[in-house]
Amino acid sequence: MPVPFKAMSRRRWLILAASLLIVWTLPFLGIQVYYGNARLPQTVFLHGKARHFCTKCGSHAVTQMTTLFDGFQLNTPHPVVVWSPGIQGVDPTSCKHSFIIIAASDRTIDFPSLRFNQWGFGKLEGDPLWSSPALVTSFAYLSRSNIEDSIQLFCHLVALQTRGGLTGSLLDTVTGTNADAIFPILYQTFTNGGSVLPSQRNKKH
């Protein structure tokens, strides 16, 4: 006996819905089996992009990373240099870079809510602040004598910029043309918060 068209159509829709439900749940069942009682992943998908600054030569580099379920990397985030300044006595091509992130943007799909989130700071396309000739020169020269102090002060500068604390005379000095004037005022703001540079900690011990 032939099945009426409406009944057949409804049955097909039910079969299709059931098939889609199975296809949708299989990955989550697989995740549960793979991770077992261990910590489940926090994200289904993550795409991150970052811009870095080398304190040794002032070069800028970009990295991109894409992962699935926290640990499955779809690419290796090697830094790719996109800009290098011309500093007397500094060769960016032979530099053993010491990169610090100055801008980042992450896009994620959380697990298990499948909620889309976006987070970031700085300008991925480049902020003129980090290309200032006096700034890149001062950090390159300090890195020659004390790389640890240079990294610490640069991280402090990035934190100030991110929090909106880079203003007034400090901003004028950092973006100015006198490289010798940058560290005295930057060091003052660093120590005002009770922080101590690595070189000073070593002297105490």
Secondary structure, DSSP 8 states (H G I E B T S, - for coil): ----HHHHHHHHHHHHHHHHHHHHHHHHHHHHHHHTTS---SEEEEEEEEEEEETTT--EEEEEEEEETTTEESS----EEEE----TT--GGG----EEEEEEEEEEEETTT--EEEEEES-TT--GGGG-HHHHHHHHHHHHH-HHHHHHHHHHHHHHHHHT---HHHHHHHTSS-GGGHHHHHHHHHHHTT---HHHHHHH-
